[in-house]
Every structure is written in C-alpha cells, then in structure tokens.
Amino acid sequence: PSVARGDKVHVRLQEDKTVTYEGIIHEVQKNGLVLGFHRKFKEEYTKLTDSGVKPKVDVRFTVNRFPILNMHRALSLVTTQNGFSILFPKQSESDPAPNTSDLKPWVNPLIKQNPEQQLAVKQIVNKTSGHAPYLVFGPPGTGKTVTIVEAIVQVWLTTENRRAKQLVCAPSNAACNLIT
C-alpha cells in the first residue's frame, strides 16, 4: 500500500494474537519503513527473540482519512459558500479584454517545439477564460508540468513589477515539489 510519514500501522505478534500494537510511520525509505511503537511492543518482541524464537508479525496498514475528509469538506464549502461563482465565474461585460501582449522568450526550450503547450501558456498568460481557473490535464509524460511551470514564469515575467499572485495546486506533495 501507499504509506506516508505519520500514518498508523497495527501490528500483532503471531505468538499472541490477542494484543494489537499501534505504531506510527516515522520515515519512508526506499526499501522499508521506520516505525515507532510503544515500549511494551519492543519488550514483548525482545522477550521472544531472547528465548530463541524468530517472531513473525501480522501487519495492518490503515488509511489516513484526513485528506479524504478535507476533500469532502472543500466540496461542501463550494456548494454552501457560493463557491461555484469562484470556480466557475460568469463572463461579465466589465471584465477587461484579454491582454494580447507578446510573451517573453520561452524559458524552457521544450516549449518551442510544442504548439499545444505554447497555446496553453499563451491562453493562461492572456487570461482568455477571464477569472475562471485553468485546469491542465492529460496522461503521464505529456508535458503538463513543463507547461504549468512555463506559464507560471511567463505570468511572473509579464506582470508589472512582478507582483502577480498565483495559486498552483497539484495532487500530491511530490508533484508540488516537482513544480518548485
């Protein structure tokens, strides 16, 4: 299973299936985990190994429900706090016309070779959807991250005094790290 630091793990010694110990994942390594348990588990485990038994354990991973609860809360706030108008604004006549200014030279040379990525960056920089957020999606390896990073840089470079405020979201910490 996919595990993260802070997740809980339940462990039972096969020699005594009546007691379950709860542990916390302290570190996720390439080929293992560093877990923290109450000292009672260590005492019982050591007692078995000292008596010549090679203890086996049953391990049960739990799902961290906090991110899922946050997602549900966000959806309920969208429906109860007028969030639809923020996520899906209506074009008003007072909205300024899209800025058709030229972009700065491409920061990433890969963009120069991909017209679809160039179009996406231009549309983001020129705010062609007004106040609506931009969603970039597609299968892995199609250049979504490169496109987003280029758009972020271009917005920053083309904004007066470089005062642009941008909220960039990704589905995981690893994806956010890749963007930064």
LOKOLKE-306451 format. One line per field, with one value per atom (N, C-alpha, C): residue in three letters; atom name; x, y, z. Coordinates in steps of 0.2 Angstrom, whole numbers, plus 2048, in hexadecimal, padded with zeros to 3 digits. Each point is the difference from the previous one (the first is absolute). Layout:
LOKOLKE-306451
r	c(ALA ...) $
a	c(CA ...) $
x	c(X ...) $
y	c(Y ...) $
z	c(Z ...) $
end
This chain:
LOKOLKE-306451
r	c(PRO PRO PRO SER SER SER VAL VAL VAL ALA ALA ALA ARG ARG ARG GLY GLY GLY ASP ASP ASP LYS LYS LYS VAL VAL VAL HIS HIS HIS VAL VAL VAL ARG ARG ARG LEU LEU LEU GLN GLN GLN GLU GLU GLU ASP ASP ASP LYS LYS LYS THR THR THR VAL VAL VAL THR THR THR TYR TYR TYR GLU GLU GLU GLY GLY GLY ILE ILE ILE ILE ILE ILE HIS HIS HIS GLU GLU GLU VAL VAL VAL GLN GLN GLN LYS LYS LYS ASN ASN ASN GLY GLY GLY LEU LEU LEU VAL VAL VAL LEU LEU LEU GLY GLY GLY PHE PHE PHE HIS HIS HIS ARG ARG ARG LYS LYS LYS PHE PHE PHE LYS LYS LYS GLU GLU GLU GLU GLU GLU TYR TYR TYR THR THR THR LYS LYS LYS LEU LEU LEU THR THR THR ASP ASP ASP SER SER SER GLY GLY GLY VAL VAL VAL LYS LYS LYS PRO PRO PRO LYS LYS LYS VAL VAL VAL ASP ASP ASP VAL VAL VAL ARG ARG ARG PHE PHE PHE THR THR THR VAL VAL VAL ASN ASN ASN ARG ARG ARG PHE PHE PHE PRO PRO PRO ILE ILE ILE LEU LEU LEU ASN ASN ASN MET MET MET HIS HIS HIS ARG ARG ARG ALA ALA ALA LEU LEU LEU SER SER SER LEU LEU LEU VAL VAL VAL THR THR THR THR THR THR GLN GLN GLN ASN ASN ASN GLY GLY GLY PHE PHE PHE SER SER SER ILE ILE ILE LEU LEU LEU PHE PHE PHE PRO PRO PRO LYS LYS LYS GLN GLN GLN SER SER SER GLU GLU GLU SER SER SER ASP ASP ASP PRO PRO PRO ALA ALA ALA PRO PRO PRO ASN ASN ASN THR THR THR SER SER SER ASP ASP ASP LEU LEU LEU LYS LYS LYS PRO PRO PRO TRP TRP TRP VAL VAL VAL ASN ASN ASN PRO PRO PRO LEU LEU LEU ILE ILE ILE LYS LYS LYS GLN GLN GLN ASN ASN ASN PRO PRO PRO GLU GLU GLU GLN GLN GLN GLN GLN GLN LEU LEU LEU ALA ALA ALA VAL VAL VAL LYS LYS LYS GLN GLN GLN ILE ILE ILE VAL VAL VAL ASN ASN ASN LYS LYS LYS THR THR THR SER SER SER GLY GLY GLY HIS HIS HIS ALA ALA ALA PRO PRO PRO TYR TYR TYR LEU LEU LEU VAL VAL VAL PHE PHE PHE GLY GLY GLY PRO PRO PRO PRO PRO PRO GLY GLY GLY THR THR THR GLY GLY GLY LYS LYS LYS THR THR THR VAL VAL VAL THR THR THR ILE ILE ILE VAL VAL VAL GLU GLU GLU ALA ALA ALA ILE ILE ILE VAL VAL VAL GLN GLN GLN VAL VAL VAL TRP TRP TRP LEU LEU LEU THR THR THR THR THR THR GLU GLU GLU ASN ASN ASN ARG ARG ARG ARG ARG ARG ALA ALA ALA LYS LYS LYS GLN GLN GLN LEU LEU LEU VAL VAL VAL CYS CYS CYS ALA ALA ALA PRO PRO PRO SER SER SER ASN ASN ASN ALA ALA ALA ALA ALA ALA CYS CYS CYS ASN ASN ASN LEU LEU LEU ILE ILE ILE THR THR THR) $
a	c(N CA C N CA C N CA C N CA C N CA C N CA C N CA C N CA C N CA C N CA C N CA C N CA C N CA C N CA C N CA C N CA C N CA C N CA C N CA C N CA C N CA C N CA C N CA C N CA C N CA C N CA C N CA C N CA C N CA C N CA C N CA C N CA C N CA C N CA C N CA C N CA C N CA C N CA C N CA C N CA C N CA C N CA C N CA C N CA C N CA C N CA C N CA C N CA C N CA C N CA C N CA C N CA C N CA C N CA C N CA C N CA C N CA C N CA C N CA C N CA C N CA C N CA C N CA C N CA C N CA C N CA C N CA C N CA C N CA C N CA C N CA C N CA C N CA C N CA C N CA C N CA C N CA C N CA C N CA C N CA C N CA C N CA C N CA C N CA C N CA C N CA C N CA C N CA C N CA C N CA C N CA C N CA C N CA C N CA C N CA C N CA C N CA C N CA C N CA C N CA C N CA C N CA C N CA C N CA C N CA C N CA C N CA C N CA C N CA C N CA C N CA C N CA C N CA C N CA C N CA C N CA C N CA C N CA C N CA C N CA C N CA C N CA C N CA C N CA C N CA C N CA C N CA C N CA C N CA C N CA C N CA C N CA C N CA C N CA C N CA C N CA C N CA C N CA C N CA C N CA C N CA C N CA C N CA C N CA C N CA C N CA C N CA C N CA C N CA C N CA C N CA C N CA C N CA C N CA C N CA C N CA C N CA C N CA C N CA C N CA C N CA C N CA C N CA C N CA C N CA C N CA C N CA C N CA C N CA C N CA C N CA C N CA C N CA C N CA C N CA C N CA C N CA C N CA C N CA C N CA C) $
x	c(804 7FC 804 7FD 804 800 805 801 803 7FF 803 802 805 802 7FA 7FF 7FB 7FA 800 7FA 801 7FB 7FF 801 803 801 7FE 7FC 7FE 804 803 804 7FE 800 7FF 805 803 805 7FC 802 7FC 800 805 800 7FB 7FD 7FB 7FB 7FB 7FC 7FA 801 7FB 801 807 802 802 7FD 802 804 805 804 800 7FF 7FF 807 802 807 7FE 805 800 806 7FF 805 804 806 805 803 802 804 7FE 7FF 800 806 803 807 7FE 806 7FF 7FD 803 7FE 7FE 7FD 7FD 7FD 7FE 7FD 804 800 802 7FA 7FE 7FA 801 7FC 800 7FB 801 7FB 801 7FB 800 806 803 806 7FD 7FA 7FD 801 7FF 801 807 805 807 802 7FD 801 7FE 7FA 7FD 804 802 804 807 803 807 7FF 7FB 7FF 800 7FD 7FF 807 803 807 805 800 805 7FE 7FA 7FF 801 803 802 7FA 7FB 7FA 801 7FF 801 7F8 7FE 7F9 7FE 7FA 7FD 7FA 7FF 7FA 7FB 7FA 7FB 800 800 800 7FA 7FC 7FA 801 800 801 7F9 800 7FA 800 7FA 7FF 800 804 800 7FA 7FB 7F9 800 805 800 800 804 800 7F9 7FD 7F9 7FB 800 7FC 800 807 801 7FD 800 7FD 7F9 7FD 7F8 7FE 804 7FF 800 805 801 7FA 7FE 7FA 7FA 7FF 7FA 800 806 801 7FF 801 7FF 7F8 7FD 7F8 7FD 803 7FC 803 806 803 801 7FB 800 807 803 806 7FF 7FA 800 802 7FE 802 807 804 807 803 7FE 803 7FD 7FA 7FD 7FD 804 7FD 7FD 7FB 7FD 803 801 803 7FC 803 7FC 802 7FC 802 805 801 805 807 800 807 804 807 804 801 801 802 807 800 807 806 805 806 804 801 803 807 803 807 804 806 805 803 801 803 808 803 807 803 806 803 7FF 7FF 7FE 806 7FE 805 803 7FB 801 801 805 801 7FB 7FE 7FB 7F9 7FE 7FA 800 806 801 7FE 800 7FF 7F9 7FC 7F9 7FB 7FC 7FB 7FB 7FE 7FA 802 806 803 800 803 800 7F9 7FB 7F9 7FE 801 7FE 803 806 804 7FD 7FF 7FE 7F9 7FB 7FA 800 804 800 803 805 803 7FB 7FD 7FB 7F9 7FF 7FA 7FA 800 7FB 7FA 800 7FA 7FD 803 7FE 802 7FC 802 7FF 7FE 800 807 800 807 802 806 802 802 7FD 802 804 805 804 800 7FE 800 802 802 802 804 801 804 807 803 807 805 805 805 7FE 7FB 7FD 802 804 803 7FB 7FC 7FC 804 805 804 804 803 804 7FB 7FA 7FC 7FE 7FE 7FE 806 806 806 801 800 801 7FB 7F9 7FB 801 802 802 805 806 805 7FE 7FC 7FE 7FB 7FC 7FC 804 805 804 804 803 804 7FC 7FA 7FC 7FB 800 7FC 805 7FC 804 802 807 803 800 7FF 800 7FC 7FA 7FC 7FA 801 7FA 800 7F9 7FF 7FD 803 7FE 7FF 7FB 7FF 800 805 801 7FF 7FC 7FE 802 802 801 7FE 7FF 7FD 804 806 804 806 803 806 806 801 805 7FF 7FA 7FE 802 7FE 801 808 804 807 803 7FD 802 7FF 7FB 7FE 805 802 804 807) $
y	c(7FA 806 806 806 806 803 801 802 807 804 806 801 805 801 802 7FE 802 7FB 7FB 7FB 7FB 7FD 7FB 7F9 7FC 7F9 7FC 7FA 7FC 7F9 7FE 7FA 7FB 7FA 7FA 7FB 7FE 7FB 7F9 7FC 7FA 7FB 801 7FC 802 806 803 804 7FD 804 804 800 803 808 802 807 803 805 804 806 802 806 805 806 805 804 800 804 806 804 806 800 801 800 807 7FF 806 802 7FA 802 7FB 802 7FB 800 7FA 7FF 7FD 7FF 7FD 7F9 7FC 7F9 7FE 805 7FE 806 7FF 806 800 806 800 802 7FB 801 801 803 802 7FC 7FC 7FD 801 7FE 801 7FB 802 7FB 7F9 7FF 7FA 7FB 802 7FC 7FE 805 7FE 7FB 801 7FB 7F9 7FF 7FA 7FD 804 7FD 7FE 804 7FE 7FA 7FF 7FA 7FA 800 7FA 7FF 805 7FF 7FE 802 7FE 7F8 7FE 7F9 7FB 803 7FC 800 803 800 806 7FE 806 802 805 802 803 7FE 802 805 805 804 801 801 802 808 803 807 802 805 803 808 802 807 803 806 804 806 802 805 807 805 806 804 800 803 808 803 807 804 7FE 803 7FF 7FA 7FE 805 801 804 807 802 807 801 7FB 801 800 7FC 801 806 803 806 806 800 805 7FF 7FA 800 803 7FE 803 808 802 808 803 7FC 803 801 7FB 801 804 801 804 807 801 807 804 7FE 804 7FF 7FA 7FE 7FF 7FF 7FF 806 806 806 801 7FE 800 7FC 7F9 7FB 801 802 801 806 806 806 802 804 802 806 800 805 806 806 806 805 805 805 804 800 805 7FC 7FA 7FD 803 801 803 7FB 803 7FB 7FD 7FA 7FC 804 800 803 7FC 803 7FC 802 802 802 7FA 801 7FB 7FD 7FA 7FD 801 7FF 800 7FA 800 7FA 7FA 7FA 7FA 7FE 7FF 7FE 7F9 7FB 7F9 7FF 7FE 7FF 7FA 7FC 7FB 803 805 804 802 802 803 7FB 7F9 7FB 7FD 803 7FD 806 800 805 800 7FA 7FF 803 7FF 803 807 803 807 803 7FD 803 800 7FB 7FF 806 801 805 807 801 807 801 7FB 801 801 7FD 802 807 802 806 806 7FF 805 7FF 7FC 7FF 7FF 7FC 7FF 7FE 7FD 7FD 805 806 805 7FE 800 7FE 7F9 7FB 7F9 7FD 7FB 7FD 7FC 7FE 7FC 7F9 7FB 7F9 7FD 7FE 7FC 7F9 7FC 7F9 7FC 7F9 7FC 7FA 7FB 7FA 802 7FC 801 801 804 801 804 804 804 807 802 807 805 7FD 805 804 7FD 804 805 7FE 805 806 7FE 806 804 7FD 804 805 7FD 804 805 7FF 805 806 7FE 805 804 7FD 803 806 7FD 805 806 7FE 805 805 7FE 805 804 7FD 804 805 7FE 805 805 7FF 805 804 7FF 804 806 806 806 7FF 802 800 7F9 7FB 7F9 7FF 802 800 7FB 7FB 7FC 7FB 7FE 7FB 7FA 7FA 7FA 7FB 7FC 7FA 7FA 7FC 7FA 7FA 7FC 7FA 7FA 7FA 7FA 7FA 7FA 7FB 7FD 802 7FD 804 7FF 804 7FF 7FA 7FF 804 800 804 808 802 807 801 7FB 801 800 7FD 800 806 804 806 805 800 805 7FE) $
z	c(800 800 800 7FE 800 807 803 807 801 805 801 807 801 807 804 806 804 800 7FB 7FF 806 802 805 7FD 804 7FE 806 7FF 806 7FF 805 800 806 7FE 805 7FF 806 800 7FF 7FB 7FF 806 804 806 805 800 804 7FC 7FE 7FB 804 807 803 801 7FF 801 7FA 7FE 7FA 802 7FD 802 7FA 802 7FB 7FF 7FA 7FF 7FB 800 7FB 7FC 7F9 7FB 801 802 801 7FA 7FC 7FA 7FA 7FA 7FA 7FD 7FF 7FD 7F9 7FC 7FA 801 804 801 807 803 807 803 806 804 807 803 807 804 805 804 807 803 807 804 805 804 807 804 807 803 805 803 801 802 802 7FA 7F9 7FB 7FF 801 800 805 806 805 7FF 7FD 7FE 7FA 7FC 7FA 802 804 803 804 804 804 7FC 7FA 7FC 7FC 7FE 7FD 804 807 805 801 800 801 7FA 7FB 7FA 7FA 802 7FB 7FB 7F9 7FB 7FF 804 7FF 7F9 7FF 7FA 802 7FC 802 7FA 802 7FB 800 7FA 7FF 7FD 802 7FD 7FF 7FA 7FF 800 802 801 7FB 7FD 7FC 804 7FE 803 7FD 804 7FE 7FF 803 801 7F9 7FB 7F9 7FD 801 7FD 803 807 803 7FE 7FF 7FD 7FA 7FB 7FA 800 804 801 803 805 803 7FA 7FC 7FB 7FB 7FE 7FC 803 806 804 800 801 801 7F9 7FB 7F9 7FF 802 7FF 805 806 805 801 7FE 800 7FA 7FB 7FA 7FC 801 7FD 7F8 7FE 7F8 7FD 802 7FD 800 805 800 7FB 800 7FB 7F9 7FF 7FA 7FF 7FF 800 7F9 800 7FA 7FD 7F9 7FD 801 802 800 7FB 7FF 7FB 803 806 803 800 7FF 800 7FA 802 7FB 7FA 7FA 7FA 802 7FD 802 7FD 804 7FE 7FB 7FA 7FB 7FF 805 800 7FE 7FD 7FE 807 7FF 806 800 805 800 7FD 7FE 7FD 804 7FD 804 805 806 805 7FF 7FE 7FF 7F9 7FD 7F9 7FD 804 7FE 7FE 803 7FE 7F8 7FE 7F9 7FB 802 7FB 801 804 801 800 7FA 7FF 805 802 805 807 802 806 800 7FA 7FF 801 7FC 800 808 803 807 804 800 803 7FE 7FA 7FE 802 800 803 807 804 807 801 7FD 801 7FE 7FA 7FE 803 805 804 7FB 7FB 7FB 803 806 804 805 800 805 807 804 807 802 7FB 802 800 805 801 7F9 7FF 7FB 802 7FD 802 7FA 802 7FB 802 7FB 801 7FA 802 7FA 803 7FC 803 802 803 803 7FA 801 7FB 7FA 800 7FB 800 805 801 804 804 804 805 803 805 7FD 7FA 7FC 7FE 7FE 7FE 806 805 806 803 800 802 7FC 7F9 7FB 801 801 801 806 806 806 7FF 7FD 7FE 7FC 7FA 7FC 803 804 804 804 804 804 7FC 7FA 7FC 7FD 7FE 7FC 805 806 805 802 800 802 807 801 806 803 7FC 802 807 800 806 7FF 7FB 7FF 806 802 805 7FC 802 7FC 805 800 804 7FB 802 7FC 804 7FE 804 7FC 803 7FD 805 7FD 804 806 800 805 802 806 801 7FB 7FE 7FB 7FA 7FE 7FA 801 806 801 801 802 801 7F9 7FB 7F9 7FD 801 7FE 802 807 803 7FE) $
end
